[in-house]
Amino acid sequence: MKRIVIALLLVLIAGTAGAQTIYDIQTGMVAENTVVQLTNVTVVGVRYNGIYVSEAPHGMYNGIWVYGGSAFAGGFVDGDVVNVTGEYYEYYDLSEVDVALGDVTLVSTGGAVPAPSVVPASELVDPVTAEPWESCQITIPEEGYVTVVPSSYGEWFVGYVAGEIMFDDYWYDDSTVALDDCYEAATGILNYNFSSFKLEPFVDGIDFCPVATEESTFGGLKALYR
């Protein structure tokens, strides 16, 4: 999503194929509808219709969604290094590379997945400061509580000191989410759709707060269940 675009730059940049970086795309240095070539980027998230990829140093502005459509059958896994050729455009303000007319080729497989960037909740509750992390792999390192249970769309809210953040169910099983669940940390991809930033936690991307344990006698346990 681009909130600041230099109009003159977009006029001067030709919409022709060329090697680019994700950073260039995400910071407005590439004109929409340009055919781009991304080389040696790492897969950090896989969906049925595309992949999320990241480039070094795997920080802000270093992630993007690669859309392949409902027939996408890349067979890629997290940690794969790929080359991507496709058309860059903004899909309802989500930056993406469309490979329907391009391709994704495997460079190497079995590699390590880059560590997620640690991003405080205060940066994610404000759309302006959240934008650099669009399509990036991140970890929210703070304690938060589920304030709104999942909707019919699989979206729920987690409250932090800085405010609420929407979560979504691309990978995580939202049927296990309960009101007042305490998250010690959450890791996933920051997605943008329907005018909102949403954390898409991985299947195992939520660390729950430790549960306090107390010594119990057998008699005490019996009394609890009378």
Helices and strands as residue ranges (DSSP letters): H 7-12, E 18-19, H 22-26, E 35-47, E 50-54, E 63-67, E 81-91, E 94-108, E 117-118, H 121-124, H 127-130, G 131-133, E 137-140, E 144-148, E 156-160, E 163-167, G 174-176, E 182-193, E 196-208, H 218-224
